[in-house]
Amino acid sequence: MISLARKNAAEYGFSERTEYVESSGAAIAFDEKEFDASFSAGSLHEWSDVPKTLEEIWRVLKQGGRLFVSDLRRDMISPVRWFMWFVTKPKEIRPGLITSINAAYTPTEVKTLLTESRFTDFTVSCNPMGLRIVARK
């Protein structure tokens, strides 16, 4: 993924302004209060330890820092799931889509995880395919 990110950054002219660090969400390789924001798209269902990752994000965010997470939702209705499967190209990645949907969280599960975290100022909103978390430290 880092190799792909470097390629994309070069194509968009951002290579001189980017740095890549391989790290685990459950043990983020940065100091406390180092970031204004944390952004994650389409990977919440891949986090190995969601409570620990939320704790680490809290740790590296500055006071007032923001968190944004978007991902699929496991409880999407069948017609939406079917539509997503049908429009996914190439066909070879369709099994991965289904695996990701099945591993995703429901809005209720995400709210529980956030309630048990140190984030107190958060919202969880949904659309037919996914969910969105916005939180502030």
Phi, psi and omega in degrees: 000324179296320178299317178294320178297319178298317179300313180296318179299319179296317180297327181265002178077026181254006188302324181285344184253012183240150176221141182239132180228123177276129184203165175263142177298331181279354177208073185292131188275049178220162180286166177297147173053043183263341188237148175277334184205157174227134185229133176219127180235120173072023182230356181308319181292350179263347182297128183288330182216090185300311179302317180292321179294318176299321178296318180293320177298316177304315183298317185274350177279141172290161175303130183086357180297154184247149175240134172229128178226133171232147180198174173292168173232134184293332185269021177297149183287155185306315179301324179290316178301315180298315179300314180300317179299315184296319184273352180290124179230144354288162184303332183297339180266000179302318178301324178294325176298313181297318177300317180294317178299315181294334179270349184290167181261160171268160177303321180297317179297319180294318178299320178297314179300318180290322178298326180276356179266182178275354175285124178247338180255091182214157171226147174237120178237162187227157165229177185302331183259336188207187178227161184222131178247130172233126181220160178225140177281000000 
